[in-house]
Amino acid sequence: MILKKQHFLIAAIPLVMILGGLVTYSLSRSSSRSLVSPSANAQAPTARAADTVDMEALARVLETHVDEQGLVDYVSLQNNRQDLDAFNASLQMTEPAVFESWSQADQIAFLVNAYNSLTLKAIIDESPIKNIKDIPGVWRLNRHGILQSQQTLDNIEHDILRANYSEPRVHAALVCAASSCPYLRQEPFTGENLDAQLDDQVEVFLSRPEVFTIDQENNEVIISQIFEWIGQDWVPGFAPEEGFAGTENERAVLNFISGYLDEDARAYLQAGDYTVSYAYYDWALN
């Protein structure tokens, strides 16, 4: 049923400032629906992410410890964590000014890779390994080195990525170590391939019944709770003038989803003759 790919918008290049230990940004948002290319920078990049970050180490982690279904062998990773630690060390050593010089695509890829890698670290730092929700302060309190500062996972996701880039597809790429999360890729995200990688992540995510299901018999559309928690992220780019069902956030989410569907499914969503509900979210380790 998932057939159509569609490009989405990304905000203008942010400027990095380290203030009070937090990375903050100054930016304006673009109305373009296409991914901004590296050449859109006001100043040509002085380096690429691959020149600064140990992408080879991350690639080995993902190839070795993540299977074809996107599931993680945490015990194996815990026993062989040197590549993960090397990649995470390179996140801390990357200078903010260098990050600022990158294309938007490189910046987003860096931040998504960082979030996913630091989430893996949070899990394997526990002995015995725990469900992520059983780790005190895992999102809001525990800090990690990135861009020569100390950030929580929530800082990376909410205060940097969500606040400064109008790119809702990242929510199909950020992996919170739970079974109902998006699946990990067996490769890192890169600026060069980011647009295609995010589209692929969305397609795979929406193909899962616990993420998106149309139940025409009961006039119900069931979607992941991720769309409930952060549905507002789709409103700026996808709030429809008419059609679809539910709240403002839900209508925007369903409009976004419709861009990946075949004609019949898209028409059903646009007609709006259904209720919207949310699937059970399974927090068991992925």
C-alpha positions in Angstrom: 0.0 0.0 0.0 2.9 2.4 0.6 4.0 3.6 -2.9 4.6 7.2 -3.1 7.7 9.1 -1.9 7.5 12.8 -1.1 10.1 15.4 -0.1 9.7 17.6 3.0 11.0 20.8 4.3 14.1 21.6 6.3 14.8 24.9 8.1 17.6 27.3 7.1 21.1 26.7 8.4 21.3 27.2 12.2 24.2 29.1 13.8 25.7 27.3 16.8 26.2 29.0 20.1 27.3 27.4 23.3 25.4 29.2 26.1 25.2 27.9 29.6 26.2 24.4 28.4 23.4 24.1 25.9 23.7 24.3 22.1 21.2 26.9 20.9 20.4 28.2 17.4 19.4 31.2 15.5 17.5 30.5 12.2 14.6 31.2 9.9 12.4 28.5 8.5 12.2 27.8 4.8 8.9 27.2 3.0 10.6 24.9 0.4 9.5 21.3 0.3 12.8 20.0 -1.1 15.9 19.1 0.9 18.3 22.0 0.9 21.6 21.0 -0.8 25.0 21.7 0.7 25.4 24.5 -1.8 22.6 26.4 -0.1 25.0 27.3 2.7 25.7 31.0 2.9 29.4 30.0 3.3 30.9 27.0 1.7 31.5 24.1 4.1 35.0 23.9 5.4 34.6 20.2 6.2 32.3 17.3 5.9 30.9 15.3 8.8 32.8 12.3 7.6 36.1 14.2 7.9 35.5 14.8 11.7 33.2 12.0 13.0 34.3 8.4 13.1 31.7 7.1 10.7 33.6 3.9 10.0 33.3 2.9 13.7 29.6 3.6 13.7 29.2 1.6 10.5 30.9 -1.4 12.1 28.6 -1.1 15.1 25.4 -1.1 13.0 26.7 -3.8 10.6 27.8 -6.1 13.4 25.2 -5.7 16.1 22.0 -4.8 14.2 20.1 -7.4 12.2 18.2 -7.1 9.0 15.0 -6.4 11.0 16.7 -3.5 12.8 16.9 -5.3 16.1 20.0 -5.0 18.4 22.1 -7.6 20.0 22.8 -5.6 23.1 24.8 -8.4 24.9 27.2 -8.6 21.9 27.5 -4.9 21.8 28.1 -4.6 25.5 30.9 -7.2 25.2 32.4 -5.4 22.1 31.8 -1.7 22.6 35.1 -0.2 21.4 33.7 1.0 18.1 30.6 2.5 19.8 32.9 4.3 22.3 35.1 5.5 19.5 32.2 7.0 17.6 30.8 8.7 20.7 34.2 10.1 21.5 34.3 11.7 18.1 30.9 13.4 18.8 32.5 15.2 21.7 35.6 16.2 19.8 33.7 17.8 17.0 33.9 21.5 17.3 30.7 23.6 17.1 32.2 25.9 14.5 32.9 22.9 12.3 29.4 21.6 12.8 28.1 25.0 11.8 30.0 24.9 8.5 28.3 21.7 7.4 25.3 21.5 5.1 21.9 21.0 6.8 21.8 17.4 5.7 25.2 16.7 7.4 24.0 18.5 10.5 20.8 16.4 10.7 22.6 13.2 10.0 25.1 13.9 12.7 22.4 14.6 15.3 20.3 11.6 14.4 23.4 9.3 14.5 24.4 10.9 17.8 21.0 10.3 19.4 20.9 6.7 18.2 24.4 5.9 19.3 24.1 7.6 22.7 20.9 5.6 23.2 22.8 2.4 22.5 25.4 3.6 25.0 22.7 4.2 27.6 21.5 0.6 27.3 24.9 -1.1 27.4 26.1 1.1 30.3 23.7 -0.9 32.4 24.7 -4.3 33.9 22.5 -6.2 33.7 21.0 -4.6 30.6 17.6 -2.9 31.3 14.5 -1.8 29.5 15.2 1.9 28.7 12.3 3.1 30.8 13.9 1.4 33.8 17.0 3.6 33.6 16.7 6.6 35.9 17.1 9.9 34.1 17.9 8.3 30.7 16.3 11.1 28.6 16.1 14.1 30.8 19.0 13.9 33.3 21.9 11.8 32.0 24.3 13.8 29.9 26.6 12.9 27.1 29.5 14.6 25.4 28.6 16.1 22.0 29.9 19.2 20.2 32.2 19.9 23.2 29.3 20.3 25.5 27.2 18.0 27.7 23.7 17.2 26.4 20.8 14.9 27.4 19.0 12.8 24.8 16.0 15.2 25.3 18.3 18.1 24.5 19.4 16.5 21.2 15.9 15.6 20.1 13.7 18.4 21.4 15.9 21.4 21.9 18.1 21.0 18.8 16.5 18.7 16.2 12.8 19.5 16.7 13.3 23.1 17.6 15.5 24.1 14.7 14.9 21.9 11.7 11.5 21.5 10.1 12.1 17.9 9.2 9.4 15.6 10.7 10.8 12.6 8.9 13.5 12.3 11.6 10.9 10.8 13.9 11.1 7.7 11.8 14.9 7.7 12.3 15.3 8.4 16.0 15.4 5.1 17.8 14.6 5.0 21.5 15.5 1.3 22.1 11.9 0.1 22.3 10.1 -2.4 20.2 7.6 0.2 19.0 10.3 2.7 18.0 11.5 3.0 14.4 14.0 0.3 13.4 17.7 1.0 13.3 19.4 1.0 10.0 22.4 -1.2 9.3 24.2 1.9 8.1 24.8 5.4 9.5 22.9 8.4 8.2 24.9 10.7 5.9 24.3 14.1 4.5 24.8 12.8 1.0 22.1 10.1 1.3 19.9 11.7 4.0 16.9 12.5 1.8 16.6 8.9 0.5 17.4 7.4 3.9 14.7 9.3 5.6 12.1 8.5 3.0 13.1 4.8 3.3 12.8 5.1 7.1 9.3 6.5 6.8 8.2 3.8 4.3 9.5 1.0 6.6 7.9 2.6 9.7 4.5 3.0 8.1 4.5 -0.6 6.8 4.3 -1.8 10.4 0.7 -2.5 11.6 1.4 -1.0 15.0 2.4 2.2 13.3 -0.3 2.7 10.7 -3.4 0.6 10.0 -6.6 1.4 8.1 -9.5 -0.6 9.4 -12.3 0.2 6.9 -14.7 -2.3 8.4 -14.7 -0.4 11.7 -14.2 3.0 10.1 -11.0 3.5 12.2 -7.4 4.6 11.4 -4.8 3.4 14.0 -1.5 5.2 14.3 1.6 5.1 16.5 1.6 7.1 19.7 4.7 8.9 18.4 2.2 10.8 16.2 0.2 11.7 19.4 3.2 12.8 21.4 4.7 15.1 18.8 2.0 15.5 16.3 2.5 19.3 16.3 5.7 18.8 14.3 3.6 18.0 11.2 1.3 21.0 11.4 3.6 23.7 9.8 4.2 21.7 6.7 1.2 19.4 6.4 -2.0 21.0 7.9 -4.6 20.4 5.2 -7.1 23.1 4.1 -9.8 20.4 4.0 -10.3 16.7 4.4 -9.0 14.1 6.9 -10.3 13.4 10.4 -9.3 14.2 13.9 -7.6 17.1 15.7 -5.4 19.7 13.9 -2.3 17.6 14.7 -4.0 14.3 13.6 -5.1 15.8 10.3 -1.6 17.1 9.6 -0.1 13.7 10.4 -2.6 11.9 8.2 -1.9 14.3 5.4 1.8 13.5 5.8 1.1 9.8 5.8 -1.1 10.1 2.7 1.9 11.1 0.7 3.3 7.6 1.0 0.1 5.7 0.2 -1.6 4.4 -3.0 -4.5 6.3 -4.5 -7.2 4.3 -2.8 -5.8 4.6 0.7 -5.0 8.3 0.2 -8.6 8.9 -0.9 -9.9 7.1 2.1 -7.8 9.2 4.5 -8.8 12.5 2.7 -12.5 11.6 2.9 -12.3 11.7 6.8 -15.1 9.2 7.5 -13.4 7.4 10.3 -12.1 7.9 13.8 -8.4 8.1 14.8 -7.0 6.0 17.6 -3.5 5.2 18.9 -1.8 1.8 19.0 -0.3 0.3 22.2 3.3 1.3 22.5 5.6 -1.6 23.4 8.6 -0.4 25.5 10.3 -3.8 25.5 13.9 -3.6 24.3 14.3 -3.6 20.5 
